[in-house]
């Protein structure tokens, strides 16, 4: 609920109390009574202390109802927030949220993955693999790890439009759309009688899906989690089966992927497997919640958000991207008049947190940058003219480019009241 900045008009007919609107402070909890609802339905008259105020709200209220609200005060308005209460219809959603793994930054699975592979290499060199099932699991882990690492872009790859597009395609946020598209194409082939037998149908479907699904991060994380959950226990005294060196380069990327094997006795690999499983489940949960946030269409603005992990052997890196577009109204039918907003958040090594918001309308672009470190702000400011020239190269007029120090606005917001499950799906 928002109270406009003309809130200090006192009605003489109201009995005086010790509380006035002007004395409200941010974080303060007060009682607000619903006195009247105006015909607009979105405007309500509230009694707070000795004053009547108009407040805009989309919360269904009844006359005489008393609300316990928390005050958030700014220079232009006062916002009253009611505590979120789980409704009976949201019981299933609340239960699912509690059961889902705690989300982490998607890139955080990389470090324990590389560490696990290094420990397995160390164990292979010092004592060999103890069981055939363990050797088979290591082979499977190596294959999945290779697929995951190959799907991750490096910094220089996402600097181009094609590289960024490929990174989004592999980020996992489009997995279900890829599966649906593959199924639709397969049905068209069957209807056209281009496949003769059910066996050939399965073969063609698998071959058709292999390319886009094989490099999809969400699909590969699911495979990795299933493997880790079924990881065989190491039994002392079991017959040892040596396994070929797994420290070979798993990717064509420039950075070495695995640490060098040492003669130090290996730690318990099961502890590392447990950590890798936890980080992988957290990364998968983050992808899923980004997908859920992207399906929220209750407002007049469409929104898509995703996180692109970058390949790095030094530290976990990722770029968060949020794309928003205002929906067409009856007064505006020109696609060029629709405002687009792109929000980007990243934490490059040695530069700290950087946030950027770019707004585009009628080929005019406004850019805002926030850098947590002062040295990073100065570095960005020194390259503003270069950015302006880059915009001009693609026929965009850089109307305004602002660079500020600070953390800036929060982009990664997921509304807690969103439905997490659609029973009609």
C-alpha positions in Angstrom: 0.0 0.0 0.0 1.3 3.4 -0.9 0.5 6.7 0.7 1.0 9.8 -1.5 3.2 12.7 -0.4 0.1 14.8 0.5 -0.4 12.6 3.6 -0.1 15.4 6.2 -3.6 16.7 5.8 -5.3 16.2 9.2 -9.1 16.0 9.6 -10.3 18.0 12.5 -13.2 15.6 13.2 -10.8 12.8 14.2 -10.0 12.3 17.8 -6.4 13.1 18.6 -4.0 10.3 19.5 -0.2 10.3 20.2 0.5 8.9 16.7 0.8 11.1 13.6 1.8 10.3 10.0 4.7 12.7 10.1 6.3 10.8 13.0 6.3 7.4 11.3 9.7 5.9 10.9 11.0 3.2 8.5 10.7 -0.3 10.1 8.0 0.9 12.6 5.0 -1.4 13.0 1.6 0.3 13.4 -2.1 -0.5 13.2 -4.2 0.8 10.2 -8.0 0.5 10.2 -10.0 0.4 7.0 -12.5 3.2 7.1 -13.8 3.4 3.6 -13.2 1.9 0.1 -13.5 4.3 -2.8 -15.3 3.3 -6.1 -12.0 2.8 -7.8 -11.5 -0.3 -5.6 -7.7 0.3 -5.6 -7.9 3.3 -3.3 -8.7 2.8 0.4 -9.2 5.3 3.3 -7.2 4.2 6.3 -7.1 5.6 9.9 -3.6 5.7 11.3 -3.4 7.3 14.7 -5.2 10.7 14.5 -5.2 11.0 10.7 -7.2 9.6 7.7 -5.1 8.9 4.6 -5.7 7.6 1.2 -3.7 4.5 0.2 -3.4 2.6 -3.1 -3.5 -1.1 -2.7 -4.3 -4.3 -4.6 -5.0 -6.3 -1.4 -8.7 -7.2 -0.9 -9.8 -5.4 2.3 -13.1 -5.1 4.2 -14.6 -2.1 6.1 -13.5 -2.1 9.8 -10.6 -4.4 9.2 -7.5 -3.6 11.2 -4.1 -4.3 9.6 -0.7 -4.7 11.3 1.7 -3.1 8.8 5.4 -2.2 8.6 6.4 1.3 7.5 8.8 2.0 4.7 9.4 5.7 4.2 11.1 7.5 1.4 11.3 11.2 0.4 8.2 11.0 -1.8 5.9 8.4 -0.2 5.2 6.0 2.6 4.7 2.3 1.9 2.9 0.1 4.3 3.7 -3.6 4.0 1.7 -6.4 5.4 3.4 -9.7 6.5 3.0 -12.5 3.9 0.7 -15.2 5.1 0.4 -18.5 3.4 -3.2 -19.0 2.2 -4.8 -22.4 2.2 -4.4 -22.6 -1.6 -0.7 -21.9 -1.2 0.0 -24.9 1.2 1.2 -27.1 -1.7 3.5 -24.3 -3.0 5.0 -23.7 0.5 5.6 -27.4 0.9 7.4 -27.6 -2.5 9.6 -24.6 -1.7 10.7 -26.3 1.6 11.5 -29.5 -0.2 13.4 -27.9 -3.0 17.2 -27.7 -2.4 18.6 -24.3 -1.4 19.5 -22.4 -4.5 23.0 -21.2 -5.0 24.8 -19.4 -7.7 24.7 -21.7 -10.8 28.5 -21.5 -11.3 29.3 -22.8 -7.8 29.2 -26.4 -8.8 32.3 -26.0 -10.9 34.9 -25.9 -8.0 33.7 -29.1 -6.3 33.4 -30.8 -9.7 37.0 -30.1 -10.6 38.1 -31.0 -7.0 36.2 -34.3 -7.2 37.8 -35.2 -10.5 41.2 -34.3 -9.0 40.7 -36.5 -5.9 39.6 -39.4 -8.1 42.7 -39.0 -10.2 44.8 -38.9 -7.0 43.1 -42.0 -5.7 43.6 -43.7 -9.0 47.4 -43.0 -8.9 47.9 -44.1 -5.3 45.7 -47.1 -4.7 43.6 -47.7 -7.8 39.9 -48.1 -8.1 38.5 -50.6 -5.6 35.6 -51.9 -7.5 34.4 -52.3 -11.0 31.2 -50.4 -10.2 33.3 -47.5 -8.9 35.4 -47.5 -12.1 32.2 -47.4 -14.2 30.9 -44.5 -12.2 34.1 -42.6 -12.7 33.9 -43.2 -16.4 30.3 -41.8 -16.4 31.3 -38.8 -14.3 34.1 -38.0 -16.7 31.7 -38.1 -19.7 29.1 -35.9 -18.0 31.8 -33.5 -16.8 33.1 -33.1 -20.3 29.6 -32.3 -21.6 29.0 -29.7 -18.8 32.4 -28.0 -19.3 32.0 -27.9 -23.1 28.6 -26.2 -22.6 30.0 -23.3 -20.5 31.2 -20.2 -22.3 34.3 -18.3 -21.4 34.5 -14.5 -20.9 35.5 -13.6 -24.4 32.7 -15.8 -26.0 29.8 -13.9 -24.5 31.2 -10.5 -25.7 29.7 -11.1 -29.1 26.0 -11.3 -30.0 26.3 -14.9 -31.4 28.3 -16.0 -28.3 25.7 -14.6 -25.9 22.9 -16.2 -27.9 24.6 -19.6 -27.8 25.2 -19.2 -24.0 21.5 -18.5 -23.4 20.6 -21.5 -25.5 22.8 -23.7 -23.4 21.9 -22.1 -20.0 19.1 -24.6 -19.2 16.3 -22.1 -19.1 15.0 -23.4 -22.5 15.3 -27.1 -21.9 11.6 -27.9 -21.8 11.0 -25.8 -24.9 13.7 -27.8 -26.7 12.1 -31.1 -25.6 8.6 -29.9 -26.7 10.0 -28.7 -30.1 11.8 -32.0 -30.7 8.6 -33.9 -29.8 6.5 -31.7 -32.1 8.9 -32.3 -35.0 8.9 -36.0 -34.3 5.1 -36.1 -34.4 5.1 -34.3 -37.8 7.6 -36.9 -39.2 5.3 -39.7 -38.0 2.2 -38.1 -39.5 4.1 -37.7 -42.8 4.9 -41.4 -42.7 8.6 -40.6 -43.1 9.4 -43.1 -40.3 8.6 -46.7 -41.1 8.9 -48.5 -37.7 8.7 -47.6 -34.0 12.4 -48.6 -33.7 13.4 -46.1 -36.3 11.2 -43.4 -34.6 13.2 -43.8 -31.4 16.5 -43.8 -33.2 15.7 -40.6 -35.2 14.2 -38.9 -32.1 17.3 -39.6 -30.1 19.6 -38.5 -32.8 17.6 -35.3 -33.4 17.7 -34.4 -29.7 21.3 -35.2 -29.1 22.8 -31.9 -30.3 20.6 -29.4 -28.4 20.0 -31.5 -25.3 23.5 -32.9 -25.1 24.9 -29.4 -24.4 22.0 -28.1 -22.2 23.2 -27.3 -18.7 20.0 -28.2 -16.9 19.8 -31.6 -18.7 23.4 -32.4 -17.8 23.0 -31.2 -14.2 20.1 -33.7 -13.9 22.3 -36.5 -15.2 25.1 -35.5 -12.8 22.7 -35.4 -9.8 21.3 -38.9 -10.6 24.9 -40.3 -10.9 26.0 -38.8 -7.6 22.9 -40.0 -5.7 23.8 -43.6 -6.9 27.5 -43.3 -6.3 28.9 -46.6 -5.0 30.2 -46.8 -1.5 34.0 -47.6 -1.1 34.3 -50.9 0.8 37.6 -51.5 2.6 39.4 -54.7 1.5 37.6 -54.9 -1.8 39.6 -56.2 -4.8 41.3 -53.3 -6.5 40.7 -52.5 -10.2 43.1 -50.0 -11.6 41.5 -47.3 -13.8 43.1 -45.4 -16.7 44.4 -41.9 -16.0 41.5 -39.5 -15.8 43.6 -36.4 -15.6 43.7 -35.9 -19.3 42.3 -32.6 -20.6 38.5 -32.9 -20.7 37.9 -29.9 -22.9 39.5 -27.9 -25.7 39.6 -24.7 -23.5 42.9 -23.0 -22.8 42.9 -23.3 -19.0 44.0 -26.6 -17.4 41.0 -28.3 -15.9 42.4 -30.6 -13.2 45.0 -30.0 -10.5 48.2 -32.1 -10.7 48.1 -35.4 -8.9 50.2 -35.6 -5.7 51.4 -38.3 -3.4 49.4 -37.0 -0.5 47.0 -39.6 0.8 43.5 -38.9 -0.7 40.7 -37.6 1.6 37.4 -39.5 1.8 36.0 -39.1 -1.7 32.4 -39.6 -0.3 32.7 -36.3 1.5 33.6 -34.6 -1.8 30.8 -36.4 -3.7 28.3 -35.1 -1.0 29.5 -31.5 -1.5 29.3 -31.8 -5.3 25.8 -33.2 -5.0 24.7 -30.3 -2.8 26.1 -27.6 -5.1 24.7 -29.3 -8.2 21.2 -29.5 -6.6 21.5 -25.8 -5.6 22.5 -24.8 -9.2 19.6 -26.8 -10.6 17.2 -25.2 -8.1 18.4 -21.7 -9.2 17.8 -22.5 -12.9 14.3 -23.8 -12.0 13.4 -20.7 -10.0 14.6 -18.5 -12.8 12.3 -20.3 -15.1 9.4 -19.9 -12.6 10.1 -16.1 -12.3 10.2 -15.9 -16.1 6.7 -17.3 -16.4 5.1 -14.7 -14.1 2.8 -12.7 -16.4 0.4 -11.0 -14.0 1.7 -7.5 -14.6 1.8 -5.4 -17.7 5.4 -6.3 -18.2 6.9 -9.5 -19.6 10.1 -10.6 -17.9 12.8 -13.3 -18.5 15.7 -13.9 -16.2 18.6 -16.3 -16.4 22.1 -16.9 -15.1 25.0 -17.8 -17.4 27.8 -19.6 -15.6 31.3 -19.0 -17.1 34.1 -21.6 -17.4 36.8 -20.8 -14.9 39.3 -22.8 -12.9 40.1 -19.9 -10.6 36.8 -19.0 -9.1 33.0 -19.3 -9.7 31.9 -16.7 -12.2 28.5 -16.1 -13.7 26.5 -13.3 -15.4 22.9 -12.7 -14.4 20.6 -11.3 -17.1 17.1 -10.0 -16.8 15.1 -8.9 -19.9 11.9 -7.0 -19.6 9.4 -5.8 -22.2 6.3 -3.7 -21.7 3.3 -5.3 -23.3 1.5 -3.5 -26.1 -1.4 -1.3 -25.1 -4.4 -0.2 -27.2 -2.8 3.2 -27.6 0.4 1.8 -28.9 0.6 -0.6 -31.8 4.1 0.1 -33.0 6.6 -2.5 -31.9 9.3 0.2 -31.8 7.5 2.1 -29.1 7.7 -0.8 -26.7 10.3 -0.1 -24.0 12.9 -2.8 -23.4 15.0 -3.1 -20.3 18.0 -5.3 -19.8 19.5 -5.7 -16.3 23.0 -7.3 -15.9 24.8 -8.3 -12.8 28.3 -9.8 -12.6 31.3 -10.0 -10.2 34.4 -10.2 -12.4 37.7 -11.1 -10.6 39.4 -8.1 -8.9 36.6 -5.7 -10.0 33.9 -6.6 -7.5 30.1 -6.3 -8.0 28.9 -4.5 -11.2 25.3 -3.9 -12.0 24.0 -2.4 -15.2 20.6 -1.4 -16.5 20.0 -0.5 -20.2 16.6 0.8 -21.4 15.8 0.9 -25.1 12.9 2.7 -26.8 12.7 4.2 -30.3 16.3 3.3 -31.0 17.4 5.5 -28.0 19.2 3.8 -25.2 19.9 4.9 -21.6 22.6 3.1 -19.6 23.2 3.1 -15.9 26.2 1.4 -14.2 26.8 0.8 -10.5 30.2 -0.4 -9.3 30.8 -1.4 -5.7 34.5 -0.5 -5.9 35.6 3.1 -6.6 38.5 1.9 -8.8 36.0 -0.1 -11.0 33.7 2.9 -11.3 36.7 5.0 -12.6 37.6 2.2 -15.0 34.0 2.1 -16.4 33.9 5.9 -16.6 37.1 5.9 -18.7 35.4 3.6 -21.3 32.1 5.4 -21.6 32.9 7.0 -24.9 34.0 3.6 -26.3 30.6 2.2 -25.3 28.8 5.2 -26.9 30.7 4.4 -30.2 29.7 0.8 -30.0 26.0 1.8 -29.7 26.4 4.0 -32.7 27.8 1.2 -34.8 24.5 -0.7 -34.4 22.4 2.4 -35.0 21.5 3.1 -31.4 21.5 6.6 -30.0 23.1 6.7 -26.6 20.8 9.2 -24.9 22.4 8.9 -21.5 25.2 6.9 -19.9 25.6 7.2 -16.1 28.2 5.6 -13.9 27.8 5.5 -10.1 29.5 4.0 -7.1 27.5 1.6 -5.0 25.7 -1.7 -5.1 22.8 -0.3 -7.1 19.3 -1.8 -7.4 18.5 -5.5 -6.8 17.7 -7.4 -10.0 17.3 -11.0 -8.8 13.9 -10.8 -7.1 11.5 -13.8 -7.0 8.0 -13.0 -5.7 7.2 -15.4 -2.8 3.5 -15.6 -3.8 4.2 -17.0 -7.3 2.6 -20.3 -7.9 5.3 -23.0 -8.1 3.0 -25.7 -9.5 0.1 -25.5 -12.0 -2.2 -28.4 -11.4 -3.8 -27.9 -14.8 -0.5 -28.2 -16.7 
